[in-house]
Amino acid sequence: MSSVIGIDNVTGTSTLVIGYASSFFYMGILTLQTHNYFTRSSNDPRGLKAFVWTLFISELLLSILTVYGFWLGAMANDLLAIFYVHPLGTPTWPVAALAFLTGFVSSITHGFFCWRIWRLERSCLIPIFVMMISSVQFAMVTYGGVNFGLSPSVQLVNYSASSDILSDKFEFYIPVWLCGSLLCDTIITIYMTMILRKKRKDSSFKSTKTLATSLLRLILGTGLITTLATTVELVLATVYWDTVCHLSVFFIVSKLYSNCALVNLNAGKRLRARDDAQSVVIMSTFRVSDPREVANEHVKAVQVFKQVETDVERELVV
């Protein structure tokens, strides 16, 4: 038979309660972020809207599976019941589905930021490299959910006529999965920072410099959040490898990815809207200042100048 080791009911239950509560909290924030996005997304491309819908539906399915797991645990008077490995050595299907969807959300979020890198640099080298690593982490978390129920260590007890053979080891998929995610987050954050710093330095427009600075702070903040969460889960999974303590972070990792992607989209739209409003005021003031002294050619020149600035800013935000 097979069983997950290193779990006592007090520690294990406390871990899951923290994970469940945090998951529902961040799902509420994601719902609000999604609503805010679609109230301002009328001009966005269909692919971007499809990406947001995919994130939201995936997270909704994750939340449904989380509730179902909680219900199974409550019915069995043990919240850890969903993570017990069956006698035939196969983890429960909700855990496998949770693992798959978590890896999927992480991977498509990496893809979203890689797409932004490509738009800004028109280079595929870094995006392809990041997505290769992201695909590995996606495969590893799915493998861990299907074969080990997301437990860092599984004790296999093989009964024979002579003796019981115990095998206790730290499973390899944990560091590959989490180190892969951590590496993707780090590369994206560093490279996006370099791009935005370069755009800010090269631009002659004050508003573009301000926008690049705001986006730079946003990228650093959201990158730090996902990197820190992945690091904490990696430490918990490796240091306390004979427990399931890392599940307290696992339940919120995908929602942090989703929220960070939506925060970047919504914040960019707010920044653009603020800048456009200021531009209208400036242009209007310029036009009515003294119509007799301002030649039509000058007005057209300012309009073209502003259009170039707007195009650069659109590349930074979308």
Backbone hydrogen bonds, N-H to C=O, Kabsch-Sander energy under -0.5 kcal/mol:
donor,donor_aa,acceptor,acceptor_aa,energy
3,S,155,Q,-1.1
5,I,153,S,-0.7
8,D,6,G,-0.6
12,G,8,D,-2.9
13,T,9,N,-2.3
14,S,10,V,-2.2
15,T,11,T,-2.3
16,L,12,G,-2.1
17,V,13,T,-2.4
18,I,14,S,-2.1
19,G,15,T,-2.1
20,Y,16,L,-3.3
21,A,17,V,-2.6
22,S,18,I,-2.3
23,S,19,G,-2.2
24,F,20,Y,-2.2
25,F,21,A,-2.0
26,Y,22,S,-2.4
27,M,23,S,-1.7
28,G,24,F,-1.7
29,I,25,F,-1.6
30,L,26,Y,-2.3
31,T,27,M,-2.2
32,L,28,G,-1.8
33,Q,29,I,-2.5
34,T,30,L,-2.7
35,H,31,T,-2.2
36,N,32,L,-2.4
37,Y,33,Q,-2.1
38,F,34,T,-2.3
39,T,35,H,-1.1
40,R,37,Y,-1.7
44,D,41,S,-1.5
49,K,45,P,-1.7
50,A,46,R,-2.7
51,F,47,G,-1.9
52,V,48,L,-2.0
53,W,49,K,-2.5
54,T,50,A,-2.5
55,L,51,F,-2.3
56,F,52,V,-2.6
57,I,53,W,-2.9
58,S,54,T,-2.3
59,E,55,L,-2.5
60,L,56,F,-2.3
61,L,57,I,-2.4
62,L,58,S,-2.2
63,S,59,E,-2.3
64,I,60,L,-2.2
65,L,61,L,-2.5
66,T,62,L,-2.1
67,V,63,S,-2.4
68,Y,64,I,-2.4
69,G,65,L,-2.5
70,F,66,T,-2.3
71,W,67,V,-2.5
72,L,68,Y,-2.5
73,G,69,G,-2.3
74,A,70,F,-2.4
75,M,71,W,-2.4
76,A,72,L,-1.6
77,N,74,A,-0.9
78,D,73,G,-3.0
81,A,78,D,-2.1
82,I,79,L,-0.5
83,F,80,L,-1.6
84,Y,80,L,-0.6
84,Y,81,A,-1.0
86,H,90,T,-1.5
89,G,86,H,-2.6
95,V,92,T,-0.6
96,A,92,T,-1.5
97,A,93,W,-2.5
98,L,94,P,-2.5
99,A,95,V,-2.5
100,F,96,A,-2.3
101,L,97,A,-2.6
102,T,98,L,-2.2
103,G,99,A,-2.2
104,F,100,F,-2.3
105,V,101,L,-2.7
106,S,102,T,-2.1
107,S,103,G,-2.3
108,I,104,F,-2.5
109,T,105,V,-1.9
110,H,106,S,-2.2
111,G,107,S,-2.0
112,F,108,I,-1.9
113,F,109,T,-2.0
114,C,110,H,-2.2
115,W,111,G,-2.2
116,R,112,F,-1.7
117,I,113,F,-2.1
118,W,114,C,-2.4
119,R,115,W,-2.2
120,L,116,R,-1.8
121,E,117,I,-2.5
122,R,118,W,-2.9
128,I,124,C,-2.5
129,F,125,L,-2.1
130,V,126,I,-2.8
131,M,127,P,-2.4
132,M,128,I,-1.9
133,I,129,F,-1.8
134,S,130,V,-2.7
135,S,131,M,-2.1
136,V,132,M,-1.4
137,Q,133,I,-2.2
138,F,134,S,-2.2
139,A,135,S,-2.2
140,M,136,V,-2.4
141,V,137,Q,-2.3
142,T,138,F,-1.7
143,Y,139,A,-2.4
144,G,140,M,-2.6
145,G,141,V,-2.1
146,V,142,T,-2.4
147,N,143,Y,-2.4
148,F,144,G,-2.1
149,G,145,G,-0.7
150,L,144,G,-1.7
151,S,148,F,-1.7
154,V,169,K,-0.7
155,Q,3,S,-1.2
156,L,154,V,-0.7
156,L,167,S,-1.5
157,V,1,M,-1.6
157,V,155,Q,-0.6
158,N,156,L,-0.7
158,N,165,I,-1.5
159,Y,157,V,-0.7
160,S,163,S,-0.8
165,I,158,N,-1.3
166,L,164,D,-0.6
167,S,156,L,-1.1
169,K,154,V,-0.6
171,E,152,P,-2.9
171,E,169,K,-0.6
174,I,171,E,-0.9
176,V,172,F,-1.5
177,W,173,Y,-2.7
178,L,174,I,-2.6
179,C,175,P,-2.4
180,G,176,V,-1.6
181,S,177,W,-1.9
182,L,178,L,-2.5
183,L,179,C,-2.4
184,C,180,G,-2.2
185,D,181,S,-2.5
186,T,182,L,-2.2
187,I,183,L,-2.5
188,I,184,C,-2.5
189,T,185,D,-2.4
190,I,186,T,-2.5
191,Y,187,I,-2.8
192,M,188,I,-2.6
193,T,189,T,-1.9
194,M,190,I,-2.2
195,I,191,Y,-2.3
196,L,192,M,-2.6
197,R,193,T,-2.3
198,K,194,M,-1.9
199,K,195,I,-2.6
200,R,196,L,-2.4
201,K,197,R,-2.1
202,D,198,K,-2.5
203,S,199,K,-1.6
209,K,205,F,-2.0
210,T,206,K,-2.3
211,L,207,S,-2.5
212,A,208,T,-2.7
213,T,209,K,-2.1
214,S,210,T,-2.3
215,L,211,L,-2.6
216,L,212,A,-2.1
217,R,213,T,-2.0
218,L,214,S,-1.9
219,I,215,L,-2.8
220,L,216,L,-2.2
221,G,217,R,-2.2
222,T,218,L,-2.8
223,G,219,I,-2.6
224,L,220,L,-1.9
225,I,221,G,-1.7
226,T,222,T,-2.1
227,T,223,G,-2.2
228,L,224,L,-2.5
229,A,225,I,-2.4
230,T,226,T,-2.3
231,T,227,T,-2.2
232,V,228,L,-2.5
233,E,229,A,-2.2
234,L,230,T,-2.3
235,V,231,T,-2.5
236,L,232,V,-2.5
237,A,233,E,-2.5
238,T,234,L,-1.8
239,V,235,V,-3.0
240,Y,235,V,-0.5
240,Y,236,L,-1.4
241,W,238,T,-0.7
243,T,240,Y,-1.7
247,L,244,V,-1.8
248,S,245,C,-1.7
249,V,246,H,-1.3
250,F,246,H,-2.2
251,F,247,L,-1.6
252,I,249,V,-1.6
253,V,249,V,-1.2
253,V,250,F,-0.5
254,S,250,F,-0.7
256,L,252,I,-2.1
257,Y,253,V,-2.1
258,S,254,S,-2.5
259,N,255,K,-2.6
260,C,256,L,-2.4
261,A,257,Y,-2.1
262,L,258,S,-2.3
263,V,259,N,-2.8
264,N,260,C,-2.0
265,L,261,A,-1.9
266,N,262,L,-3.0
267,A,263,V,-2.7
268,G,264,N,-1.8
269,K,265,L,-1.7
270,R,266,N,-2.1
271,L,267,A,-2.4
272,R,268,G,-2.4
273,A,269,K,-2.5
274,R,270,R,-2.3
275,D,271,L,-2.2
276,D,272,R,-2.7
277,A,273,A,-2.0
278,Q,274,R,-1.8
279,S,275,D,-2.2
280,V,276,D,-2.1
281,V,277,A,-1.7
282,I,278,Q,-2.3
283,M,279,S,-2.7
284,S,280,V,-2.5
285,T,281,V,-2.3
286,F,282,I,-2.2
287,R,283,M,-2.1
288,V,284,S,-1.8
289,S,285,T,-0.9
293,E,290,D,-1.8
294,V,290,D,-1.0
295,A,293,E,-0.7
298,H,295,A,-0.6
299,V,295,A,-1.6
300,K,296,N,-2.4
301,A,297,E,-2.1
302,V,298,H,-2.3
303,Q,299,V,-2.2
304,V,300,K,-2.5
305,F,301,A,-2.5
306,K,302,V,-2.5
307,Q,303,Q,-2.1
308,V,304,V,-2.2
309,E,305,F,-1.8
310,T,306,K,-2.5
311,D,307,Q,-2.2
312,V,308,V,-1.9
313,E,309,E,-2.1
314,R,310,T,-2.3
315,E,311,D,-1.5
316,L,312,V,-1.3
317,V,313,E,-1.9
318,V,314,R,-2.2
